[in-house]
Amino acid sequence: MITGGASGIGFAIADRLTREEMRIVLADVETGPLDRAVTRLHEAGGEVIGVPTDVSDRDSVDTLAKFVTERVGVPYILCNNAGVGPGAITWETPSSVWEWVIGVNLMGVIHGISAFVPGMVARGEGHVVNTASVAGLAGFPGMAAYCATKHAVVGLSQALQLDLELARSEVRVTVLCPGATKTRMNESGRNWPSTLGPPPPTGLLPGHPKTTESFLENFAATAADPAAVAEQLLEAVQAGRFWAVTDPDPQSWLLPHYHGIMDGTLASSRAF
């Protein structure tokens, strides 16, 4: 069961898991790309169902869960993967953007956990994958709302794993923290919800020209293939590992960041 499965990392996970002969349910808010994703996986020999879903809407996720459990049963792997990544300078981020990003990136994960994990616990087997980001481990410029939600997903995932252990459940958790990946995350504005009014007039990339330029240059130079991220995730799930940090060289920026926490200095997470 994969949310945000029509493209990017979600689709790559689905593509990889079909080669493990797993039945796949893809959920996505974009119906056209979802239909095309299902068709591609069918043509590759996969057994796949697509279900249009807005993860920010609890009723929509509950409907998804009811459909999945009735049609194919309780998932063995649940990937709470749907996310949006608009950018803006912290103090210029409109409240509508905060509401949108929190609704998808954080509440979407919470809704997935609430809807599916009870069945997994009752069965006594399963694995929850929550997609966070390296931006859930350190802050990045021009991405305040995104960083805040991804930090929250990391903490939520840690608490979920501890709760499962206290309950003596065999259900396990992996938090996926990819670095820059070749997805359509920078085009998140295509799914701006009309319920929040018009999108910000400045767009949905970092507002300051130099920040935008640096962000896009760094993204183009370092972005990974989603298929490689999916492969690393599968290895983590098979090994029962909590962390799946897929950045090719996380120590180069994570260690200075955490040393800065320990010694009280301000450490930049990455050079821009």
C-alpha positions in Angstrom: 0.0 0.0 0.0 1.8 3.1 -1.3 0.5 6.7 -1.1 1.9 9.2 -3.5 2.5 6.2 -5.8 1.8 7.7 -9.2 5.3 9.1 -9.7 8.7 9.7 -8.1 9.8 7.6 -5.2 6.4 6.1 -4.7 6.2 4.8 -8.2 9.8 3.5 -7.9 8.9 1.6 -4.7 5.9 0.1 -6.5 8.0 -0.9 -9.5 10.6 -2.6 -7.3 8.0 -4.4 -5.2 6.2 -5.8 -8.2 9.4 -7.6 -9.0 9.0 -9.3 -5.5 5.7 -10.5 -6.8 3.8 -8.4 -4.3 0.3 -7.1 -5.0 0.3 -3.4 -5.0 -2.2 -0.7 -4.2 -1.3 2.8 -5.4 -3.0 5.8 -3.9 -2.5 9.3 -5.3 -4.4 12.6 -5.6 -3.6 12.9 -9.3 -6.0 10.6 -11.2 -4.4 10.9 -14.6 -0.9 10.0 -13.6 -2.3 7.3 -11.2 -4.0 5.6 -14.1 -0.9 5.8 -16.2 1.2 4.4 -13.4 -1.1 1.5 -12.9 -1.0 0.8 -16.7 2.8 0.8 -16.8 3.0 -1.6 -13.9 0.4 -3.9 -15.4 2.3 -3.9 -18.7 5.4 -4.9 -16.7 3.5 -7.9 -15.2 2.5 -6.4 -11.9 -0.7 -6.9 -10.0 -1.7 -3.3 -9.2 -4.8 -1.4 -8.2 -5.0 2.4 -8.2 -7.2 4.3 -5.8 -7.5 8.1 -6.0 -6.9 9.5 -2.5 -6.2 12.8 -0.8 -4.0 11.8 2.2 -4.7 15.2 3.9 -8.4 14.2 4.2 -9.0 11.6 7.0 -12.2 10.4 5.4 -10.5 9.8 2.1 -7.8 7.7 3.8 -10.4 5.8 5.7 -12.2 5.0 2.5 -8.9 3.9 1.0 -8.3 1.6 4.0 -11.8 0.1 3.8 -11.3 -0.6 0.1 -7.9 -2.1 0.6 -8.8 -4.4 3.4 -11.9 -5.7 1.7 -10.3 -6.1 -1.7 -6.8 -7.5 -0.8 -6.5 -7.6 3.0 -4.4 -5.8 5.5 -1.1 -4.6 3.9 2.2 -6.2 4.8 4.1 -3.1 3.8 2.5 0.3 4.3 4.4 3.2 2.6 3.2 6.6 3.8 5.0 8.4 1.0 2.8 11.2 -0.3 4.4 14.6 0.1 4.7 18.1 -1.3 7.7 20.4 -1.3 7.0 24.0 -1.9 9.6 26.5 -1.0 9.5 30.0 0.6 11.6 32.1 2.9 10.6 31.3 6.4 9.0 34.6 7.3 7.3 34.9 3.9 5.6 31.5 3.9 1.8 32.1 3.8 -0.4 30.4 6.3 -2.1 28.6 3.4 1.2 27.0 2.4 1.8 25.9 6.0 -1.7 24.4 6.1 -1.2 22.5 2.8 2.3 21.1 3.6 1.3 20.1 7.2 -1.9 18.5 5.8 -0.1 16.3 3.2 3.3 15.7 4.7 2.4 15.2 8.4 -1.3 14.6 8.7 -1.1 12.3 5.7 1.3 10.0 7.6 -0.8 10.2 10.7 -3.9 9.3 8.8 -2.1 6.4 7.2 -0.9 5.1 10.5 -4.4 5.5 12.1 -6.2 3.7 9.2 -3.8 0.8 8.6 -1.6 0.1 11.6 -4.4 -1.3 13.9 -5.0 -4.1 11.4 -1.3 -4.8 11.1 -0.9 -5.0 14.8 -4.0 -7.3 15.1 -2.4 -9.6 12.5 0.9 -9.5 14.3 3.0 -8.8 11.2 3.9 -5.9 8.9 6.2 -3.1 8.1 5.5 0.7 8.1 7.6 2.9 5.9 7.2 6.7 6.5 8.9 8.9 3.9 10.7 11.8 5.6 13.8 13.4 4.1 17.3 14.5 5.0 15.4 17.7 5.6 14.0 15.8 8.6 17.4 15.6 10.0 18.7 19.1 9.4 17.3 22.4 8.2 17.7 23.7 4.7 17.2 27.3 3.4 14.0 28.2 1.6 12.1 25.1 2.8 10.8 25.9 6.3 7.4 24.2 6.0 8.9 21.2 4.4 11.7 20.8 6.9 9.3 21.2 9.8 7.0 18.5 8.6 9.8 16.1 7.8 11.4 16.6 11.2 7.9 15.7 12.6 7.7 12.6 10.5 11.1 11.4 11.9 9.9 11.9 15.5 6.6 10.4 14.8 8.2 7.3 13.3 10.5 6.9 16.3 7.6 7.1 18.7 5.6 4.7 16.6 8.4 2.1 16.7 8.7 2.5 20.4 5.0 2.1 20.9 5.0 -1.1 18.8 7.9 -2.4 20.9 6.0 -1.6 24.2 3.0 -3.4 22.8 5.3 -6.4 22.0 4.2 -6.1 18.3 6.2 -7.7 15.5 5.2 -4.7 13.2 8.3 -2.8 12.4 9.0 0.8 11.1 11.5 2.3 8.7 11.8 6.0 8.2 13.0 6.8 4.7 15.3 9.9 4.5 16.3 10.5 0.9 18.4 13.3 -0.2 17.7 15.2 -3.4 15.9 12.8 -5.8 14.7 13.2 -9.4 11.0 13.5 -8.7 8.4 16.2 -9.5 8.6 17.5 -5.9 9.6 20.9 -7.2 6.4 21.0 -9.2 4.2 20.4 -6.2 2.1 23.4 -7.0 0.3 21.4 -9.7 -1.7 19.8 -6.9 -2.5 23.0 -5.0 -5.9 22.5 -3.4 -8.6 24.9 -4.4 -10.0 24.8 -0.9 -7.1 26.9 0.2 -7.8 29.7 -2.3 -5.4 30.8 -5.0 -1.8 29.7 -4.7 0.7 32.3 -3.5 1.4 35.0 -6.1 5.2 34.5 -5.6 4.8 30.8 -6.6 5.9 27.7 -4.7 9.7 27.8 -5.0 12.0 29.7 -2.6 11.1 33.4 -2.8 14.6 35.0 -2.8 16.2 34.8 -6.2 19.6 33.7 -4.9 18.1 31.0 -2.7 16.1 29.7 -5.6 19.1 29.6 -7.9 21.3 27.9 -5.4 18.6 25.4 -4.5 18.0 24.4 -8.1 21.7 24.2 -9.0 22.3 21.9 -6.0 19.3 19.8 -6.9 20.4 19.3 -10.5 24.0 18.4 -9.4 23.1 15.9 -6.6 19.6 14.4 -7.3 19.5 10.6 -7.2 17.5 8.2 -9.3 14.3 7.2 -7.5 15.0 3.5 -8.5 18.2 3.7 -6.4 16.3 5.1 -3.4 13.7 2.3 -3.7 16.4 -0.4 -3.8 18.0 1.0 -0.7 14.6 1.2 1.0 13.9 -2.5 0.2 17.2 -3.5 1.7 16.4 -1.6 4.9 13.0 -3.2 5.2 14.3 -6.7 4.5 17.0 -6.1 7.2 14.5 -4.7 9.7 16.4 -1.4 9.9 14.7 1.7 11.3 16.8 4.2 9.3 17.0 4.3 5.5 19.2 7.4 4.8 19.8 7.2 1.1 22.0 10.3 0.6 25.2 9.1 -0.9 27.4 10.9 1.6 25.4 11.8 4.7 28.3 11.9 7.0 29.8 14.9 5.2 27.0 17.1 6.5 25.2 15.1 9.2 28.2 14.7 11.5 29.1 18.5 11.6 25.4 19.2 12.2 25.1 16.9 15.2 28.5 17.9 16.6 27.1 21.4 16.5 24.1 20.2 18.6 26.4 18.6 21.2 28.9 21.5 21.5 26.4 24.3 21.2 27.7 25.8 18.1 25.7 26.7 15.0 26.6 24.1 12.3 25.4 24.6 8.7 23.8 21.4 7.4 25.1 21.8 3.9 26.9 24.4 1.7 24.6 26.3 -0.7 
